[in-house]
Amino acid sequence: MDKRVQFDIGGMHCAACSARIEKVINNLSGITTCSVNLATQKADIRFDPKALGSEEIRAGIEKLGFTAVPVQQHRTTQKQSEQQHLEAIRHRLIPLAILSSSILLISMGPMLGLPFPRILSPDTSPLYHALLQFVLILPVLYLGRNFYLSGIPALVRGLPNMDSLIAIGTGAAVVYSTWNLLEIAFGIDPVAKAHDLYFESAAVLIALISLGKYLEMRSKVRTGDAITALMRLAPAQATVLDSNGGQRQVAVEALCVGDTILLRPGERVPVDGTVVEGNSSVDQSMLTGESLPVVKTKGSLLYSGTLNTTGTLHFSATRVGEKTTLARIIALVEEAQGSKAPIARFADRVSLYFVPVVIAIAVLAGLSWFFLGEAGLSYAVRIFIAVMVIACPCAMGLATPTSIMVGTGRGAQLGILIKTGEILERAQATDCIVFDKTGTLTIGKPEVTDIVSANDWPETRILSLAASLEQASEHPLASAIVHAAKKRKCQQYRIEDFTALPGSGVQARVEFLGEACRIFLGNAAFISGHLEKPLLQDIETRAQELASAGKTVLYLATKGALAGLIAVADPLKTEAQEVIGQLTGQGLRVVMLTGDTPKTAEAVAAAAGIRDVIAGVLPAEKAEKVQELQKNGHTVAMVGDGINDAPALACADVGIAMGSGIDVAMESADIVLMNNHLEGIIHALALSRATMKNIRQNLFWAFAYNVVGIPVAAGVLVIFGGPALNPMLGGAAMAMSSVSVVTNALRLRHFSPKQKGP
């Protein structure tokens, strides 16, 4: 069985880095999959523990020049580390700005006609002019040393990255200018050489790219705001009640299952639990997206992170630590944010070869202008530097993961949990929505509406026997029958030899009226096999009338004869018709899949506005029906409660589970709607479309920038009489390209379900 390990990766600066790690680690024997995310700086690896260990994988990553630390369990520590790194870059920006602007002023001042002391003029004092720039560039190189400490070793190992491009480009400018400084010092054409220095280009490039890195990192930190907000929902302390009634403050990490906790108005629920005393209203908007508080009484469930608003509650802890609903949501969202969408694969492949190709283009362009373009060495160096610094693999590497991070985070805020980036891509391509009926289209709380007697059986006895059979079942219809029997205070009979046939019915031996009889309760097909005579016409007619009214009809039989009918109705959700109308209006095919009889199913479907109905399907057959739709060319989204339709959710292209079954839904579905409202389906599809649109925008601009920028830097416009690109402008453009990609992704933070795009 595969084992999974996650590492925080240090030293990644562009998509070439992440692509290189993936390629090398995936080639190791025993590796199943390796996915490296540039935006989250994490590697997610699955491997065969019999073939190799996590330390060998870690060593393989570190051999490439990166650091690999097992992923931190507490994201707050990681967040602090990110903030510290951000602050370190920010503190370097001010001296970089002062130094680079000073060099730029010394270099360009005379050309711009600015008042300038003669001792610094390139025409009157070329040596001092060049020497001062050299002295000022040294601290700039020190402040920008990370580019060289990362880029040069990577180049030596044959694994060049974006920092390699910056190091080579700025390094070439400094080396060329330093050589000219030496020639000036030896009196070799000093005035001409003083006008042929590129210290200012190197300084400004380092300053601008550092600024771009800072803006990019600041934006990337903001992409994780949704997770940070969720983390803040969990309180640090809880008030535990002792058996003698005393109170004590306990750290949430120290809480145990079974602890009784006091929850005052205004406090957040520290762990999941069940109310044992008190009444209150709890704001669950962080969990479900619903704005209205939910009333909590004895026996009600409480979820960690939700807010108690009015009354005082005592509750018993049922799940603590990483098992709480909030912790599982955070883990699920982090998993999604670290995942990749298939659309990113092309960008990853390009990134792997991008830097070596750019270096080759830069060298070729410089040599071409020197040997074929009748340009001097100075112009060739300028072209070389411009190509090196304008290329940006970072923008391509960030295009997909940043959008996924922000999109899935925004989904969590709206009560929509999306498990992976791949699901986002599949969801936006969905053209067929399949709905389970009970608990999905209906409210999931059916009630007994009719009891029809056959052969003069008393209604109370019919209900008593049915409730006795159903008392151990968790099916919504069973709950309705048991509830009706309790309401009428019907007698409960002891049962033996109970058997259930999912989707058909139940049977058991029951002792009543002094004898033991086998009782059967189920649908018409199930009961027909246990009757000695066919149903009477008036009973069949009545059953059809009830089914035509959208009610589910259950038959009770014993001793080969029908005892009676029980009709159960589960009202449609109020929003069902409107939601179905919106989905069909978007051109989606909508199908209802149910185990009910065709008559009942068609009545419910008609009320909801659904034309396609697949009825009489056993739970085990639902997955087969979904697969049939897929074979007909549909991309299918299955919507259910995740309980009796888990196989169908699993085989659908996109499995969407409603919030009534949160625990099971988290395991079985691709998308979990934390509330029980059907509008969440429309919101989830809209968010997937908006996120994929955002990714396509990012990829387009990232590729377009490089496809256009690199030829311009190589001097293509000059051939047709246009201007040459100044390396400083190229560096600024490169810095801003990554920032623009992340900024565009951040627009998804403001996604509203009512809007059509990000």
Secondary structure, DSSP 8 states (H G I E B T S, - for coil): --EEEEEEEES--SHHHHHHHHHHHHTSTTEEEEEEETTTTEEEEEE-TTT--HHHHHHHHHHTT-EEEE--S-HHHHHHHHHHHHHHHHHHHHHHHHHHHHHHHHHHTTTTT----GGG-TTT-HHHHHHHHHHHHHHHHHHTHHHHHHHHHHHHTT---HHHHHHHHHHHHHHHHHHHHHHHHTTSSHHHHHTS--HHHHHHHHHHHHHHHHHHHHHHHHHTHHHHHHHHTS-SEEEEE-TTS-EEEEEGGG--TT-EEEE-TT-B--SEEEEEE--EEEE-HHHH---S-EEE-TT-EE-TT-EE-SS-EEEEEEE-GGGSHHHHHHHHHHHHHT---GGGHHHHHHHHHHHHHHHHHHHHHHHHHHHTS---HHHHHHHHHHHHHH--HHHHHHHHHHHHHHHHHHHHHTTEEE--HHHHHHHHT--EEEEEIIIIIB-S--EEEEEEESTT--HHHHHHHHHHHHTT--SHHHHHHHHHHHHTT-----EEEEEEETTTEEEEEEEETTEEEEEEEE-HHHHHTT-SS---HHHHHHHHHHHHTT-EEEEEEETTEEEEEEEEE--B-TTHHHHHHHHHHTT-EEEEE-SS-HHHHHHHHHHHT--EEE-S--GGGHHHHHHHHHHTT--EEEEE-SSS-HHHHHHSSEEEE-GGGHHHHHHH-SEEESSS-THHHHHHHHHHHHHHHHHHHHHHHHHHHHHHHHHHHTTHHHHTT-----HHHHHHHHHHHHHHHHHHHHGGGG--TTSS--
